[in-house]
């Protein structure tokens, strides 16, 4: 893979990526997380050479987890620093999400250096237990809209269909015109859908299993 193609795959400007490689720009946590996520590479191996490059059959999701208590430190909505948190349940309702990211739904912003901050990332809530124990019912995810049609198999996406929005691991189907939507919870069966049914995809870049305390 060429350097330019590598940069395109992780959605980073090719010129800036060249500067990262030459040492003119620092290697940020966000850049490391993006490489590990998009290529399914073990983060520990990527950073310090420990463990193995591909320690699990699915993508290494452990690197995406952030301490639960950090979501409680939501700053005022007027600040521009951090990841915006929206009062949106991503799995409730149907239709595209982009129209829902409005100022009246903005709860504030949160600083999560463990996840890194990339352009276009937003934090929303998830309901349901189909992704437990990886994503709690009532937990939060950091997501980024995907414009390209390239799907990185084994990654977690918010899949937008005409009548549903689901958070699932997307797997390759034997038929290239089909997709397999896989749940972590073994009580849920895999779902097979046509690619043509998908009207939007959001890559899950972080998982914050935060629960409100009564």
N, C-alpha and C positions, 0 to 999 in steps of 0.2 A: 504494500500500500504506500502510495506517495505521501509526502508530508502534507501537501495541499488536501488530498482526499481524507487523510486522518483528521485534519482540522475541520473539514466539512462535516465529518461524521459526528464529532462531538460539539458541533455548532459553535465553533470558535473562529474568529477572524484569522485567516492564514498568516497575515503579516505579524499579528500579535503572537501567534503560536510559534513562529520562527524566532521571535525575540525571547520567548520562554525557553526554547531549546538552546539558544546562544547565551543565556544567562543575563540578558539585558532586562528581562522582566522576571520577577520571582514566580515560583511555582506555588500557586494558592491552593488552599484546601478545596475550594470549589472546583478547580481544574482537576485535581487528583480524583475527587469524587465523580466528576463527569466521565473521566476516562475509565475508572473502575466500573461505573454503572453501564455505560454504553457498550463496553467490550466484555462485561461479565467477568472481570478480572478481580482476583482477591486483592483487597486494598492493602493489607499488611505486606504482601509480596511486592506490590508496586512501590510502596514507600521505603521499606527497609530490607526487602529480600527474604523475609521469613515466610514460613508456610509454603504453599505451592501456588502457581498462577491461577489454577482453576480447581478450587477445593470442593466445589459443589456442582451438581449437575445443572442446577438453576443458577441464575446470576447471584452474585454475593450481595444480599440485601442488608447484611448486618451493618455495613458501613453507613447506611442511610439513617440509622436510628439516632435520635437525639434525646437527651435526658428529659423526662416528662415535665419536670418542674419549670423548665426554661420557658414554656409557653405562657406561664403565668405572668411573665415580665413583659407584658404588652405596653408599649409606650403610647404617648398621645397620638391621635390620628394626624396631627399637623407635621410630624417629623417625616423626613424623607429617607431616613436611614433604616435599613433592615428589610425583612421580607413582609409584605402586606398580608394581613390576616383578614379573611372575609367571613361574614356571618352567613355562610352558605353550606348546606348539606349536599355534597356533590352527588350522592346516590339517591336523593329525593327529587322527584319530578322527572322531567324529560326535556329534550331539546338541547341546543348548544349552550355552553357555559359562558362564552365570551361576552354576551350581552348582560350577564349577571354581575360582572366585576365593575360595579358602580360605587360611587363615593358613599351613598347611603347604606351600603352593605359592608363598608370598610370598618372593622373593629379597631384596627390599629396596626402597628408593625412590631415585629419581634426580631431580636438579634440571635441568630443561630449559627455561629461560626463553624460548628461541627458539619453543617450541611454545605457551607459556602453559599454565596449569593450570586446567581446568574440572572441575566436579564430576562424578565418575563415570568419569574417564579412567583407563585402565589400559594398561600396556605388556606385550605378549606377543611371542613369536617366530613367524616365518613360515618354512616350508620349501617348496621347489619353486621353479622358475624361470619360471613362467607370467607373473609380473609384472616380470621383469627387462627392462631395467636400472633401472626405477623403484624396485622393491623387490628387494633381493638375496635369494638363497637363504640362509637363516640370519639375515637381517636382522630388525629389530624394528619393530613398529607401535604407535602409541598409538591406542586405540580407545575409543569411547563408545557404549553401547547406545542404540538409537533406539526410543522407545515409540510414537511416532505412526506412521501408515501413509503419511505423506508421504515421497516419495523425491525427492531432488535429483539429477536426471539428470547423468551425467558424473562423479559423485563415486565415490570408492573406498569399498567396504563389505566387511565380513566378512559373507557371506551364509550363514545357517544353514539347511540342509535336513535332512531326516530321516536321510539316510545320508552326508551330506558337509558339510564346512565349507570355504568357498572365499573367497579374497580377490580381488575383481574390481571393475572399473569397471562400474557399473550404467547401462545405456542404455535409452532409451525404445523400446518395441516398437510396431509399427503396431496390434497388438491390445492394448487397454488391460488385458486379463487376462493378458498375457504380459510377461516381462522379458528383456532381452538382457544376458548377463554377458560382458564383454569383457576379454581379456587384453592386456597391453602387449607381451608377447613375440609376434612375428608367427608363430611356429611353432605357436601354439595358435589353434584356431578359436573363434568366438563360440559361446556356449551359450544356447539359448532355453529358458526355464522358465516354468511357470505361477506367477502371484503366489501362488496358494493353496499352493504347495509350500514357500514361505518360512516358517519357524517362528521366525526371529529375524534382526535386522539390527543391525550395529554399524558406525557411521561411523568411518572411519580419519581421525583428526585430525593424525597425525604419522607420519613415516617416519624411522627411524634405521637406516641401512645399516651396521651394526656387525658385524664378523666376529671371532670368537674367534681369537686368535693361537696357533699351535702352539708 
